């Protein structure tokens, strides 16, 4: 009887041990690899819509799909604009929390409006009490750098990113030679100067998307250029002997859609519906699909009613915006927000906008979704992820760098399955389990006999 029971216990323990062995990550020498020191490169290609690689030959991006992780697409936060979205990725916070609510620094009282590239250096626009990943990582002993990534040029609570290169006004976005030099530079920071985290930003394909439109052959040409750059990056990682330590995430900040123009549609000119000078004390309305304005005292209802009559847009009181926008609690956001229907640009008084493509529209629109790829020692191969919100990239990066995250609105549960050695959102058996099981086995055996 005792022998039968002993055999049963032995078989159960054998099953548990087999399950433990199967749960061990296959591609890494030990189960603790995810937690050990690794380096991380985050690359953002501005305005890389989720499907831009589907009508162009992109061998290197395709290779990433079976050599790493590909998400079907990911969703930017509202609003779908460069600085707000990039800052959500690097902080894991909604726009209403980090308060970088526009590409342009503005002041509704003084009517100050600062151009995007100048705003990149203005700490008072970026530093609102939310710490970006660079600073958090530095405070935990890591060395970080930002190469052209929005927000990298600011100070946070007086602290600068260890090394920051800020994009100058007039920077040429599509110079392939410079793209390669930037990759060489960043890889040498990892291999020769022991940096742990670098964020690298490229202004394409956003620029071409605006100038020519997402369907233009030039957009396809720039995607081929990006693909060659990804190939150059892969070769560079090998050349710098970073294959076993460097994880790479490639993503973007929003998509792009074709701007609808006359004679196809009636373009939106808001001054047709309300006298802006008389009713508004501040406005940014000539900026793609997203507009903001501050009504003059006592004029809010009049503004809202007038805008409600304008076709092809939705007008919101800040307080009444859908919770899913995560914009309503912002202190900085003016009281009235206008979001145009997909492809309809907002114009205040005249149509001076020459862009063929734009963004800033509702993040539920497929044209606003963007790419996500990841590869490196901690990522599974040939893993196709379901879509997720870009806010969840932040806890993933903290996990990859093995640092404590700041309070954030993201969750690792959307990305944990991409990682080697994680199961059901990250619960792993301890490497000491076999010893413990042997002890239990011996203990039970001796007490039963
Ligand atoms: Zn952008």
Boltz pocket constraint, residues with backbone or C-beta under 6 A from the ligand:
constraints:
  - pocket:
      binder: B
      contacts: [[A, 46], [A, 47], [A, 81], [A, 82], [A, 83], [A, 206], [A, 253], [A, 254]]
      max_distance: 6.0
